[in-house]
Amino acid sequence: MTALIQELNRLAPQLALREHEPMSRHTTFRIGGPARLMALPASQMEAAAAVRAARALGIAPFFLGNGSDLLVSDRGFDGFIIKTTGLDQTREVNRRLRAESGIPLARLAMAALGRGHTGLEFAHGIPGTLGGGVTMNAGAYGGELVQVLTSVTFLNEEAEVITLPVEECALTYRHSLFTDHPEWLILGAEFELAQGDPAAIKDKMDELAQKRRSKQPLDLPSAGSTFKRPAGYFAAALIEQCGLKGVGIGGAQVSEKHAGFVVNRGGATADDVRRLMDLIQDTVHRETGVTLEPEVKFLGF
Ligand SMILES: Cc1cc2nc3c(=O)[nH]c(=O)nc-3n(C[C@H](O)[C@H](O)[C@H](O)COP(=O)(O)OP(=O)(O)OC[C@H]3O[C@@H](n4cnc5c(N)ncnc54)[C@H](O)[C@@H]3O)c2cc1C
């Protein structure tokens, strides 16, 4: 890492760097040991410099958004993380909204509202960034990013900037070309949104926020839905049906409010969460024959 730090200081002298950074500060689970090195670029130029410096030394960086779909091991991650939340600009080009990948989806939805654009109301309550959202094709209440995106711009493994039309990004349920290519850094995306009535857009956001508050355990740290929706079923219903609602291991617990969420009820370790997820998967498979696939991503295991 010393060589990488020297190269980063040379290529991007202003780039903010943190060594041994506790990942519990960067995940919505509030779990995770230290990352050996984290860069926090403030611009696409700095992010690209960080990627190029790492690649030149044969290091594969991990790209972090808001860590809202991520479980980091208690030992941490002995590698290089590039956190994208400093890339948060939006602008309008030819009546299309363009945004950088580190913008929170909530702010992106508000930027659309500010322009009287409808179509991103569903994204307002999802606590991730645009980059994480594109990677996962984030969606809620019938909306999904694939429905409103026109293109995605990213840096490939050769550090070339590529823009692909959304049709070529293979966005399906919680999956995309980018989940298959973790070595690509999403820099930004473009949206085509219809003109709408700002008051109606705001009402829709408020209605969805109210639904979330009533159904989800938003008062406790989590990474949202722990498992993907298996074809033909709902993960939460299967977990509840197996009597697992409220079951805990250490500080991790199957939420009493929404069985699809594993929550950190205080002091949970990544190991607690992993063991609870194993218990859920084993029990649901034994009792119902359905295999639950994690939606949450793992780092450092
Ligand atoms: C309370 C709660 C509610 C939630 N509700 C929903 C919901 O309704 N719908 C939904 O879809 N999700 C939901 N989630 C999950 C999560 O918010 C989304 O998956 C979100 O899109 C993840 O974004 P992130 O920035 O936090 O990604 P991270 O967790 O930081 O990363 C997730 C993955 O994306 C990759 N990634 C992130 N940024 C980039 C980038 N710029 N370039 C390349 N790869 C990148 C990471 O490497 C990682 O593999 C919820 C989570 C919580 C905690």
The ligand as an SDF file (V2000), in Angstrom:
LIG
                    3D

 53 58  0  0  0  0  0  0  0  0999 V2000
  -33.4140    0.5610    5.0200 C   0  0  0  0  0  0  0  0  0  0  0  0
  -33.0540    0.1080    3.6310 C   0  0  0  0  0  0  0  0  0  0  0  0
  -34.0220    0.0530    2.6530 C   0  0  0  0  0  0  0  0  0  0  0  0
  -33.7040   -0.3640    1.3580 C   0  0  0  0  0  0  0  0  0  0  0  0
  -34.6760   -0.3980    0.4060 N   0  0  0  0  0  0  0  0  0  0  0  0
  -34.3760   -0.7770   -0.8530 C   0  0  0  0  0  0  0  0  0  0  0  0
  -35.3710   -0.7990   -1.8690 C   0  0  0  0  0  0  0  0  0  0  0  0
  -36.5210   -0.4470   -1.6460 O   0  0  0  0  0  0  0  0  0  0  0  0
  -35.0060   -1.1940   -3.1150 N   0  0  0  0  0  0  0  0  0  0  0  0
  -33.7300   -1.5660   -3.4160 C   0  0  0  0  0  0  0  0  0  0  0  0
  -33.4530   -1.9090   -4.5730 O   0  0  0  0  0  0  0  0  0  0  0  0
  -32.7590   -1.5630   -2.4670 N   0  0  0  0  0  0  0  0  0  0  0  0
  -33.0430   -1.1760   -1.2110 C   0  0  0  0  0  0  0  0  0  0  0  0
  -32.0610   -1.1650   -0.2580 N   0  0  0  0  0  0  0  0  0  0  0  0
  -30.7140   -1.6440   -0.5910 C   0  0  0  0  0  0  0  0  0  0  0  0
  -29.7320   -0.5720   -1.1160 C   0  0  0  0  0  0  0  0  0  0  0  0
  -30.0770    0.7160   -0.6150 O   0  0  0  0  0  0  0  0  0  0  0  0
  -29.6980   -0.5280   -2.6420 C   0  0  0  0  0  0  0  0  0  0  0  0
  -29.2920   -1.7610   -3.1910 O   0  0  0  0  0  0  0  0  0  0  0  0
  -28.7580    0.5720   -3.1420 C   0  0  0  0  0  0  0  0  0  0  0  0
  -28.9250    0.6980   -4.5240 O   0  0  0  0  0  0  0  0  0  0  0  0
  -27.2760    0.2890   -2.8550 C   0  0  0  0  0  0  0  0  0  0  0  0
  -26.5500    1.4720   -3.1220 O   0  0  0  0  0  0  0  0  0  0  0  0
  -25.2120    1.8300   -2.3220 P   0  0  0  0  0  0  0  0  0  0  0  0
  -24.6820    3.0770   -2.8820 O   0  0  0  0  0  0  0  0  0  0  0  0
  -25.4590    1.8290   -0.8600 O   0  0  0  0  0  0  0  0  0  0  0  0
  -24.3080    0.5990   -2.7370 O   0  0  0  0  0  0  0  0  0  0  0  0
  -23.1860   -0.1340   -1.8690 P   0  0  0  0  0  0  0  0  0  0  0  0
  -23.8330   -0.9150   -0.7740 O   0  0  0  0  0  0  0  0  0  0  0  0
  -22.1260    0.8180   -1.4910 O   0  0  0  0  0  0  0  0  0  0  0  0
  -22.6390   -1.1580   -2.9700 O   0  0  0  0  0  0  0  0  0  0  0  0
  -23.4790   -2.1540   -3.4900 C   0  0  0  0  0  0  0  0  0  0  0  0
  -22.7890   -2.7720   -4.7090 C   0  0  0  0  0  0  0  0  0  0  0  0
  -22.6930   -1.7830   -5.7350 O   0  0  0  0  0  0  0  0  0  0  0  0
  -21.3350   -1.5890   -6.1150 C   0  0  0  0  0  0  0  0  0  0  0  0
  -21.1390   -0.1610   -6.4300 N   0  0  0  0  0  0  0  0  0  0  0  0
  -21.5410    0.9030   -5.6870 C   0  0  0  0  0  0  0  0  0  0  0  0
  -21.2310    2.0470   -6.3270 N   0  0  0  0  0  0  0  0  0  0  0  0
  -20.5970    1.7010   -7.4770 C   0  0  0  0  0  0  0  0  0  0  0  0
  -20.0140    2.4220   -8.5620 C   0  0  0  0  0  0  0  0  0  0  0  0
  -20.0440    3.7630   -8.6160 N   0  0  0  0  0  0  0  0  0  0  0  0
  -19.4550    1.7290   -9.5860 N   0  0  0  0  0  0  0  0  0  0  0  0
  -19.4420    0.3820   -9.5840 C   0  0  0  0  0  0  0  0  0  0  0  0
  -19.9640   -0.3660   -8.5880 N   0  0  0  0  0  0  0  0  0  0  0  0
  -20.5400    0.2850   -7.5450 C   0  0  0  0  0  0  0  0  0  0  0  0
  -20.5070   -2.0330   -4.9160 C   0  0  0  0  0  0  0  0  0  0  0  0
  -19.1940   -2.3980   -5.2900 O   0  0  0  0  0  0  0  0  0  0  0  0
  -21.3490   -3.2090   -4.4210 C   0  0  0  0  0  0  0  0  0  0  0  0
  -21.0820   -4.3550   -5.1570 O   0  0  0  0  0  0  0  0  0  0  0  0
  -32.3590   -0.7430    1.0460 C   0  0  0  0  0  0  0  0  0  0  0  0
  -31.3610   -0.6640    2.0450 C   0  0  0  0  0  0  0  0  0  0  0  0
  -31.7090   -0.2290    3.3190 C   0  0  0  0  0  0  0  0  0  0  0  0
  -30.6160   -0.1280    4.3500 C   0  0  0  0  0  0  0  0  0  0  0  0
  1  2  1  0
  2  3  1  0
  2 52  2  0
  3  4  2  0
  4  5  1  0
  4 50  1  0
  5  6  2  0
  6  7  1  0
  6 13  1  0
  7  8  2  0
  7  9  1  0
  9 10  1  0
 10 11  2  0
 10 12  1  0
 12 13  2  0
 13 14  1  0
 14 15  1  0
 14 50  1  0
 15 16  1  0
 16 17  1  0
 16 18  1  0
 18 19  1  0
 18 20  1  0
 20 21  1  0
 20 22  1  0
 22 23  1  0
 23 24  1  0
 24 25  2  0
 24 26  1  0
 24 27  1  0
 27 28  1  0
 28 29  2  0
 28 30  1  0
 28 31  1  0
 31 32  1  0
 32 33  1  0
 33 34  1  0
 33 48  1  0
 34 35  1  0
 35 36  1  0
 35 46  1  0
 36 37  1  0
 36 45  1  0
 37 38  2  0
 38 39  1  0
 39 40  1  0
 39 45  2  0
 40 41  1  0
 40 42  2  0
 42 43  1  0
 43 44  2  0
 44 45  1  0
 46 47  1  0
 46 48  1  0
 48 49  1  0
 50 51  2  0
 51 52  1  0
 52 53  1  0
M  END
$$$$
